[in-house]
Amino acid sequence: MTQQQNPRVPKRIAAVIINSLKGGVVPRVGLPYITVGREREIQALLHDLSLVADGGASFRFIVGRYGSGKSFLLQTIRNHAMGKGFVVCDADLSPERRFQGGNGQGLATYRELIRNLSTKTRPEGGALNLILDRWISNAQSQVTMGSGLTPDDAGFSEAVERQIIGTIQELQELVHGYDFARLLTMYYHAHLEGNDETKANVTKWFRGEYRNKTEARRELGVNIAITDDDWYDYLKLFATFLKGAGYQGLIVLVDELVNLYKIPNAVSRQYNYEKILTMYNDTLQGKAHYLGIVMSGTPQTIEDRRRGLYSYEALRSRLTQGRFAQDGLVDMLAPVIHLQPLTHEELLVLIEKLANIHAGLFGYERSITEDELVQFLQAEYGRVGADTHLTPREVIRDFVEMLDILSQNPELTPAKLLSQGTFTQPVQSQAAQADGSAEREDEFTDFEI
């Protein structure tokens, strides 16, 4: 069989792909070059994006065991959303970042989400000021196009301010909307006056960095600060505001739900699940607009009746699949999308893509054949324990390492390297999964293809 002609990958992106995969993490750029499978899941989530752009809201859980593709799918949707004009924010939950907590863990999650605000032109995050400045620029452009006024005309500033007020008027009807709109107006006036200090303080307020109302009143003159209890209300405000600022809406991606499962205190866990229920109900009942939320976790994190999301009856009754989604029938319109690991055939396509990217990055002619790629997979999955413990993360990491060694040692062949004793040893690194402990299962950095 002839080698596939894959698109040339720029060296900068190729380096990120190869280094990320060898390090066991999902690359944040270049995903289209290595995406394999998941067409149905991606199409379902893209359908959600169209609903959000039309003023609706969506909520999805991506569920799969370690190695099934949760993090990769989240990153893929992140890139799709930015390309379609959405603002995207993402966060991994941790002991310090939850949805609700007695020590500011909910606010810490909000801060992480805002810190990671990303757009097509600022995909690496930190796009808050860019978004605010675009909002003002967008208002100025609308005035110019609508009235023919230019920035030098006498009535231009007043016309822009009327446009600004019209944009934020819708916000004032929402919870905390009046204060949110007031801060936006302050940012606009500071922008006109060239007052960088006030702009910085308003940005600080939007990032949730004021510890209390006293501090916010002292620096900004406002008697409100974002707190652990109401941070989600401000995400909804951001989503509506972003539409008026020229974007399609806000997509929120949350990974590592297992950290809620691990909360030792049952009451604290229930408070966090109650917050998820609030988000879920808001999106499905039309109380949120231009907002899409996607969360991911392992099956036990979701389905465990003792500690998982299903321990909260209101969530369990909403998320459990119906009687018809059985015997291989999959409902991609359901709130929970269950992932299956990639097949060996899909992995073969993936490692061939990686072989081409590696050759292009290091400037050599790819010599590894498709038969040798098949032999590599056979060697990996022929090891004792591979069926239950081996994950795509380990397969890909081994493959990139093999490519590195082969490129640096031209006298070696894949067959000679695969015949070494290390490839016949049992798989040990995922043995923690065999005992059924969900806490052990997800200790690893979540990388999936």
PABA-678610 format. One record per residue (C-alpha): residue in three letters; x, y, z. Coordinates in steps of 0.2 Angstrom, whole numbers, plus 2048, in hexadecimal, padded with zeros to 3 digits. Last residue first. Example, Ala and Ser with C-alpha at 12.3 -4.5 7.8 and 13.67 -1.06 7.14 Angstrom:
SER8447FB824
ALA83E7EA827
***
This chain:
ILE7DF83386D
GLU7E083587F
PHE7EA83E88C
ASP7E484189D
THR7F48438A8
PHE7F38338B3
GLU7EA8328C4
ASP7DA82D8BB
GLU7D981B8BE
ARG7E081B8CF
GLU7D28268D5
ALA7C581B8CB
SER7CB80C8D4
GLY7C67FD8CA
ASP7D57F28CF
ALA7DA7F08BD
GLN7DD8038BA
ALA7EC8048C5
ALA7F47F88B9
GLN7F68068AC
SER8098078AC
GLN80C7F58AD
VAL80B7EE89B
PRO8147DD89A
GLN8257DD893
THR8277D7881
PHE82B7E887A
THR8397EB887
GLY8427DB882
GLN8477E2871
SER83F7DB861
LEU8367EB85E
LEU8467F585B
LYS84D7E884F
ALA83D7E8845
PRO83C7FB845
THR84E7FB83D
LEU85E802845
GLU86D80883B
PRO865819839
ASN86681D84C
GLN86082E84F
SER85182D844
LEU84D81B84B
ILE84E82185D
ASP84283085A
LEU836825850
MET83681885E
GLU83282686B
VAL82482C861
PHE81D81B860
ASP81F818872
ARG816828877
ILE80882486A
VAL805812872
GLU806819883
ARG7F9826880
PRO7EF81A876
THR7EC810886
LEU7F37FF88B
HIS7EB7F889B
THR7DD7EC896
ASP7E27E5885
ALA7F47E8888
GLY7F67DD897
VAL8037D2890
ARG80B7DA881
GLY8047D6870
TYR7FB7E786F
GLU80C7F086E
ALA8147E4862
GLN8057E3857
LEU8057F6856
PHE8177F7851
GLN8157E9845
VAL8077F283C
LEU81280283B
GLU8207F6834
ASP8147F0826
GLU80F802823
THR82280681F
ILE82E81082A
SER83981A81E
ARG83382B81F
GLU840837816
TYR848842823
GLY846854828
PHE84385383B
LEU83285B83B
GLY82D85382A
ALA83284282F
HIS828844840
ILE81984A837
ASN81983B82B
ALA81B82E839
LEU80E837843
LYS801835835
GLU806823833
ILE803821846
LEU7F2828845
VAL7EC81D836
LEU7F280E840
LEU7E981484F
GLU7D9815845
GLU7DC80383F
HIS7DF7FD851
THR7CF805857
LEU7CE815861
PRO7C7813872
GLN7B4815874
LEU7AC826879
HIS79B828882
ILE79383987E
VAL78783E88C
PRO77A84C889
ALA77184187C
LEU77284786A
MET77F83B865
ASP77382C869
VAL77D81C866
LEU77580B862
GLY7827FE866
ASP7767F286F
GLN76D7FF879
ALA768812878
PHE75680D877
ARG75380B88A
GLY75981D88E
GLN76A823893
THR76D82A8A4
LEU77083D8A4
ARG7608458AB
SER75B8388B8
ARG76E8378BE
LEU76F84A8BF
ALA76084C8CB
GLU76683C8D5
TYR7778438D9
SER7808328DC
TYR7808328C9
LEU78D83F8C8
GLY7998338D0
ARG79B82F8E2
ARG7908208E7
ARG78581E8D7
ASP79581D8CC
GLU7908238BB
ILE7998338B7
THR7AA8318BF
GLN7A981E8BC
PRO7A68218AA
THR7B682D8A9
GLY7B483F8A7
SER7B184E89B
MET7A785E89B
VAL7A186888D
ILE79787988F
GLY790883881
LEU78A895884
TYR7828A1878
HIS7738A3883
ALA76F89C895
LYS75E89A89D
GLY75889088E
GLN752881898
LEU760875891
THR76E881895
ASP7688878A6
ASN7648768AB
TYR77586F8A8
MET77E87E8B0
THR77387C8C0
LEU7768698C0
ILE78886C8BF
LYS7878778CE
GLU77D86A8D7
TYR78B85D8D3
ASN7978698DC
TYR78C86B8EB
GLN78A8588EB
ARG79D8558EB
SER79F8618FA
VAL791858904
ALA79A847900
ASN7AB84D907
PRO7B98438FF
ILE7B984C8EE
LYS7C083F8E2
TYR7B183F8D7
LEU7B38528D5
ASN7C584F8D0
VAL7BF8428C3
LEU7B78508B9
GLU7C88528B1
ASP7C385E8A3
VAL7B886D8A1
LEU7B5876890
VAL7AB886890
ILE7A588C87E
LEU7A089F87D
GLY7968A786F
GLN7978AB85D
TYR7A38BA85F
GLY7A08CC85A
ALA7A08D586B
GLY78D8D386C
LYS78F8C086C
LEU79D8C1878
PHE7918CB885
THR7858BC885
ALA7928B0889
PHE79B8BB895
LEU78A8BD89F
LYS7888AA8A0
LEU79A8A98A6
TYR7968B68B3
ASP7888AC8BA
TYR79489D8BC
TRP79E8A88C7
ASP7908AA8D4
ASP7948A08E3
ASP7A78A08E3
THR7A78B38E1
ILE7A88C18D4
ALA7A98D28DC
ILE79C8DF8DF
ASN79C8F18E7
VAL7A48FA8D8
GLY7AF9098DB
LEU7BD9018D1
GLU7CD9008DC
ARG7C59028ED
ARG7B48FB8E9
ALA7BC8EB8E2
GLU7C78E98F1
THR7B88EB8FD
LYS7AE8DF8F2
ASN7B98D18F5
ARG7C88C78EE
TYR7C98D08DE
GLU7D18C48D1
GLY7C18BF8C8
ARG7C88C18B7
PHE7BB8CE8B3
TRP7C08D88C2
LYS7D38D78BC
THR7CD8DD8AB
VAL7C48EC8B3
ASN7D48F08BD
ALA7DF8EF8AE
LYS7D38FA8A4
THR7D39068B3
GLU7E69078B3
ASP7E89098A0
ASN7DE9198A0
GLY7DF91D88D
GLU7D092888F
LEU7C691F882
HIS7CB90E888
ALA7C791389A
HIS7B6918894
TYR7B390788C
TYR7BA8FE89B
MET7AE9078A7
THR7A090389B
LEU7A48F089C
LEU7A58F28AF
ARG7938F98AF
ALA78D8EC8A4
PHE7938DE8B0
ASP78C8E88BE
TYR77A8E88B6
GLY77C8D68B0
HIS77E8CF8C1
VAL76F8C38BD
LEU76A8C78AB
GLU75F8D68A5
GLN76E8E18A5
LEU7768D7898
GLU76A8DB88B
GLN76F8EE88D
ILE7818EA88A
THR7818EB877
GLY7758FA877
ILE780903883
ILE78F900878
GLN786906869
ARG780916872
GLU792918877
VAL798916865
ALA78C924860
GLU79293086E
SER7A492D869
PHE7A0930856
GLY796940858
ALA7A494C855
ASP7AC943846
ASP7BE93D846
PRO7BA92B84B
THR7AF92A83B
LEU79D92B839
GLY79492282A
SER78591E835
GLY78390B834
MET79590682E
THR79E912839
VAL79390F848
GLN7958FC845
SER7A88FE844
GLN7A9907854
ALA79F8FA85D
ASN7AA8EC856
SER7BA8F685C
ILE7B38F786D
TRP7AF8E486E
ARG7BF8E0866
ASP7C88E9874
LEU7BE8DF881
ILE7C28CF878
LEU7D58D3876
ASN7D58D7889
LEU7CE8C688D
ALA7D88BC881
GLY7E48B488D
GLY7E38A3884
GLU7EF89A878
PRO7E389C86A
ARG7E48AF868
THR7DE8B3857
LYS7D28A5856
THR7CC8A9868
SER7D18A3879
LEU7CC8A688B
ASN7D889C895
ARG7DA8A88A3
ILE7C78AA8A4
LEU7C58978A6
GLU7D38978B3
ARG7CB8A58BD
TYR7BA89D8BC
THR7C188C8C3
ALA7CA8968D1
LEU7B989E8D5
GLY7B288D8D8
GLN7C08888E3
GLY7BF8978EE
ASN7C288E8FE
GLY7B1887903
GLY7AE87F8F2
GLN7A387F8E2
PHE7A787C8D0
ARG7B88758D4
ARG7CA87B8D2
GLU7D68788E0
PRO7D48658E1
SER7D58658CE
LEU7C98698BF
ASP7D186C8AE
ALA7CC87C8A6
ASP7C7883895
CYS7C189388D
VAL7BB89587B
VAL7B58A5872
PHE7AC8A0863
GLY7AF8A6851
LYS7AE895847
GLY7C1892848
MET7C089485B
ALA7B388785C
HIS7BC87A851
ASN7CC87C85B
ARG7C387986C
ILE7B986B864
THR7CA862860
GLN7D0866871
LEU7C185E87A
LEU7C284F86E
PHE7D584D873
SER7D184E885
LYS7C3841885
GLY7CB834879
SER7C982387F
GLY7D9821889
TYR7D282189A
ARG7C081C89A
GLY7B4826890
VAL7A7834893
ILE7A484488A
PHE79784E894
ARG78D85B88A
PHE78486B88D
SER77D877880
ALA77688887F
GLY76B892872
GLY76E8A386A
ASP77089D858
ALA78389B85B
VAL78088F869
LEU77588485E
SER783884850
LEU79087F85D
ASP785871863
HIS78586A851
LEU79886B852
LEU797860861
ALA78D852858
GLN798853849
ILE7A7851854
GLU7A084285C
ARG79B83A84B
GLU7AC83D843
ARG7B5836852
GLY7C282E847
VAL7D4834845
THR7DA846848
ILE7ED847846
TYR7EF85683A
PRO7DF85E840
LEU7E685F852
GLY7F486B84D
VAL7F387685C
ARG7EF87286E
PRO7F986286F
VAL7F285587B
VAL7FE84F888
GLY80984088A
GLY81A848888
LYS81D83F878
LEU80C845872
SER810857877
ASN82185786F
ILE81B84F85E
ILE80C85B85C
VAL81586A862
ALA824867856
ALA818864848
ILE80F87484B
ARG82087E84A
LYS82687383C
PRO816877831
VAL80D86782D
ARG80D86281A
PRO7FC85A816
ASN7FC847816
GLN80083C806
GLN7FC82B80C
GLN80A81E809
THR8078117FC
MET800800800
***
